[in-house]
Amino acid sequence: MKFLRAELHNHSTESDGALTTEQLTAYAAEKRFGVLALTDHNTVSGHAKVYQAIRRGGYNLSLLPGVEITTFYGHVLALGLLQMPDFTSLDPRSPEPFFAALRAAGARAVGIAHPFCLGSPLYIGCRFEMDIHDWNAVDYIEVVNTSASESGLTSPQVAEAFNGNPKALALWEKLVLEGRRIAAVTGKDLHRLPQETPVFTTYAMVEEDCPLQPADAVLGAILRQRTLITKGPLFSASIREDQVAITFDASADYLGWNPQKAAEPLLELRDSTGAIRWVSTDLQNPAVLPLTPGAESAVVKLYDGRRDFEHLLAVGAPLYRAREEKE
């Protein structure tokens, strides 16, 4: 297994960003994004320009084209979308037909951006206010949006309250433990050069011999719920009978990460029966946690000390017993 870094929510001067496509591409290459999703608001005009910038610069960077569909009822991320569809018929009380229209127009993964961000009357449309009746229509949720944290304009606590990240993570976890197949990702929501601070980013977990190009491999990982969000440490988990086995990967170099940065690392396992278990870890040796017999899904989280959002280090890919045992 290998981990591919992916930054899945970024803007340029093609919409409301401060960086040109050339500047954004150069920055993404310098900071080793790996996979850069360009998701300008309601336009695909920057995709070709980023492809050209990557070729001209010879960058080790893969573009994942997309769009942030921006409405008065919330923002929808459509990865793989190459043309803008008509969304004047969107019904926020029943958005599933619109999501289907996005797929028909070429979107390969449909996600919800910053669902609990501060909304009306200050930021009209930023909070997601559509009524989802069928969560099978959604491939992923942006559970952590780091735009406020990386702006440097406010404290981490205020930034999380502004973006509503703890609520977004709780929603995703609730859906997973109800058995929904849905991935969790992060988003820089990059509009200008961010401050370099320890924030969450997304890694796609793919096979070592995966033949796909990085952008396609990341899309595949999202569609198979194989994404990890982390501030540095990398791990994978699997269900084996009534146990969850967790293995750490020492290759993480995100913002100079090393295991010594965590003073009291704790692994937490929540499963669909409501059971919660945790164990201390050294972030190096494999760990095993018991899974309640009959539990069909589970979420593994890694904390540094207290088990709250402020001390969260990483959230693993969701675990589904039927899938894990089949594989």
Residue pairs with C-beta under 8 A, 6 or more apart in sequence:
1 205
1 206
1 207
1 208
1 236
1 249
2 205
2 206
2 207
2 208
2 210
3 203
3 204
3 205
3 228
3 234
3 249
3 251
3 252
4 34
4 35
4 203
4 204
4 206
4 214
4 217
4 218
4 221
5 32
5 33
5 34
5 35
5 201
5 202
5 203
5 254
6 33
6 34
6 35
6 37
6 64
6 185
6 201
6 202
6 203
6 204
6 218
7 28
7 33
7 34
7 35
7 36
7 37
7 187
7 188
7 190
7 201
7 202
8 35
8 37
8 39
8 64
8 66
8 77
8 79
8 142
8 185
8 186
8 187
8 202
8 218
9 37
9 39
9 68
9 77
9 113
9 142
9 145
9 187
9 188
9 189
9 190
10 17
10 24
10 28
10 36
10 37
10 38
10 39
10 188
10 189
10 190
11 17
11 38
11 39
11 40
11 41
11 68
11 189
11 190
11 191
12 19
12 20
12 21
12 23
12 24
12 38
12 40
12 46
12 50
13 19
13 20
13 21
14 21
14 40
14 43
14 45
14 46
14 49
15 40
15 41
15 42
15 43
15 68
16 41
16 191
17 24
17 40
17 190
17 191
17 192
18 191
18 192
18 193
19 27
19 190
19 191
19 192
19 193
21 38
21 46
21 49
21 50
21 53
22 49
22 53
24 36
24 38
24 50
24 190
25 36
25 50
25 53
25 54
25 57
25 59
25 61
26 53
26 57
26 59
27 193
28 36
28 59
28 61
29 54
29 57
29 59
29 60
29 61
32 60
33 61
34 61
34 62
34 214
35 61
35 62
35 63
35 64
35 204
35 214
35 215
35 218
36 50
36 61
36 62
36 63
36 64
37 63
37 64
37 65
37 66
37 79
38 46
38 47
38 50
38 63
38 64
38 65
38 66
39 66
39 67
39 68
39 77
39 79
40 46
40 67
40 68
41 67
41 68
41 70
42 67
42 68
42 69
42 70
42 84
43 67
43 84
44 65
44 67
44 81
44 82
44 83
44 84
47 63
47 65
47 82
50 63
51 63
53 59
54 61
54 63
62 213
62 214
62 215
63 215
64 79
64 80
64 215
64 218
64 219
65 79
65 80
65 81
65 82
66 77
66 78
66 79
66 80
66 81
66 107
67 77
67 78
67 81
67 84
68 75
68 76
68 77
68 78
68 113
69 75
69 76
69 77
69 78
69 87
69 102
70 125
71 87
71 90
71 92
71 125
72 124
72 125
73 90
73 92
73 95
73 125
73 128
73 129
73 130
74 92
74 112
74 113
74 115
74 125
74 126
74 127
74 128
74 129
74 130
75 112
75 113
75 114
75 125
75 126
75 128
76 95
76 98
76 99
76 102
76 110
76 111
76 112
76 113
77 110
77 111
77 112
77 113
77 140
77 142
77 187
78 102
78 107
78 109
78 110
78 111
79 107
79 108
79 109
79 110
79 111
79 219
79 222
80 106
80 107
80 108
80 109
80 219
81 102
81 105
81 106
81 107
81 108
82 106
83 105
83 106
84 105
85 101
85 102
85 104
85 105
87 98
87 101
89 98
90 98
91 97
91 98
92 129
92 130
92 131
93 130
93 131
94 131
94 133
95 130
95 131
95 132
95 137
96 132
96 133
96 134
96 137
99 110
99 137
99 138
100 137
102 110
103 110
108 219
108 223
109 139
109 140
109 219
109 222
109 223
110 137
110 138
110 139
110 140
111 138
111 139
111 140
111 141
111 142
111 183
111 185
111 222
112 128
112 138
112 140
112 141
112 142
113 128
113 142
113 145
113 187
113 189
114 126
114 127
114 128
114 142
114 145
114 163
114 164
114 168
114 187
114 189
115 127
115 128
115 141
115 142
115 164
115 167
115 168
115 171
116 127
116 128
116 163
116 164
116 165
116 167
116 168
116 171
117 123
117 126
117 127
117 128
117 145
117 162
117 163
117 164
118 126
118 127
118 162
118 163
118 164
119 125
119 126
119 127
119 129
120 127
127 164
132 138
135 175
135 180
135 182
136 180
136 181
138 182
139 182
139 183
139 222
139 223
140 182
140 183
140 184
140 185
140 222
140 227
141 168
141 171
141 172
141 175
141 182
141 183
141 184
141 185
142 168
142 185
142 186
142 187
143 165
143 168
143 169
143 171
143 172
143 184
143 185
143 186
143 229
143 315
144 163
144 165
144 168
144 169
144 186
144 187
144 199
144 200
144 229
145 163
145 165
145 168
145 186
145 187
145 189
146 163
146 186
146 187
146 188
146 189
146 194
146 199
146 200
146 201
147 163
147 187
147 188
147 189
147 190
147 191
147 194
148 154
148 158
148 159
148 160
148 162
148 163
149 156
149 159
149 160
149 163
149 197
149 199
150 188
150 194
150 195
150 197
150 199
151 159
151 194
151 195
152 195
152 197
154 162
156 310
157 310
160 166
160 309
160 310
165 309
166 309
169 184
169 309
169 315
172 182
172 184
173 270
173 299
175 182
176 182
176 297
176 299
176 318
177 270
177 271
177 272
177 297
177 298
177 299
178 272
178 297
179 272
179 296
179 297
179 320
181 225
181 318
181 320
182 225
182 318
183 221
183 222
183 223
183 225
183 226
183 227
183 317
183 318
184 227
184 229
184 315
184 318
185 202
185 222
185 227
185 229
186 199
186 200
186 201
186 202
186 229
188 194
188 199
188 201
196 255
198 231
198 232
198 255
199 231
200 229
200 230
200 231
201 229
201 230
201 231
201 254
202 227
202 228
202 229
203 227
203 228
203 229
203 230
203 234
204 217
204 218
204 220
204 221
204 222
204 226
204 227
205 221
205 226
205 227
205 228
205 236
205 317
206 212
206 217
206 220
206 221
206 226
210 217
212 220
220 226
221 227
225 317
225 318
225 320
226 317
227 317
228 234
228 235
228 236
228 314
228 315
228 316
228 317
229 314
229 315
230 252
230 254
230 302
230 313
230 314
230 315
231 254
231 255
231 257
231 312
231 313
231 314
232 252
232 254
232 255
232 257
232 258
232 261
232 313
232 314
233 248
233 252
233 257
233 259
233 262
233 265
233 283
233 302
233 313
233 314
234 248
234 249
234 251
234 252
234 314
235 246
235 247
235 248
235 249
235 300
235 302
235 314
235 316
236 246
236 247
236 249
236 316
236 317
237 244
237 245
237 246
237 247
237 300
237 316
237 317
237 319
238 244
238 245
238 319
238 324
239 291
239 298
239 319
239 321
239 324
239 325
240 324
242 290
242 291
242 292
242 293
243 288
243 289
243 290
243 291
244 269
244 288
244 289
244 290
244 291
244 298
244 300
244 319
245 286
245 287
245 288
246 267
246 281
246 286
246 287
246 288
246 289
246 300
246 316
247 286
248 281
248 283
248 284
248 285
248 286
250 259
250 284
259 265
259 282
259 283
259 284
262 283
262 304
262 313
263 304
263 305
264 280
264 304
264 305
265 280
265 281
265 282
265 283
265 302
265 303
265 304
265 313
266 278
266 279
266 280
266 281
266 302
266 303
266 304
266 305
266 307
267 278
267 279
267 280
267 281
267 287
267 289
267 300
267 301
267 302
268 276
268 277
268 278
268 300
268 301
268 302
268 303
268 307
269 276
269 277
269 278
269 289
269 291
269 298
269 299
269 300
270 276
270 298
270 299
270 301
271 291
271 292
271 295
271 297
271 298
271 299
272 295
272 296
272 297
272 298
273 292
273 294
273 295
275 292
275 295
277 289
277 290
278 289
278 307
279 287
279 289
281 287
281 302
289 300
291 298
291 321
295 321
296 320
296 321
296 322
297 318
297 319
297 320
297 321
298 318
298 319
299 315
299 316
299 318
299 319
300 315
300 316
300 319
301 307
301 312
301 314
301 315
301 316
302 312
302 313
302 314
302 315
302 316
303 311
303 312
303 313
304 311
304 313
305 311
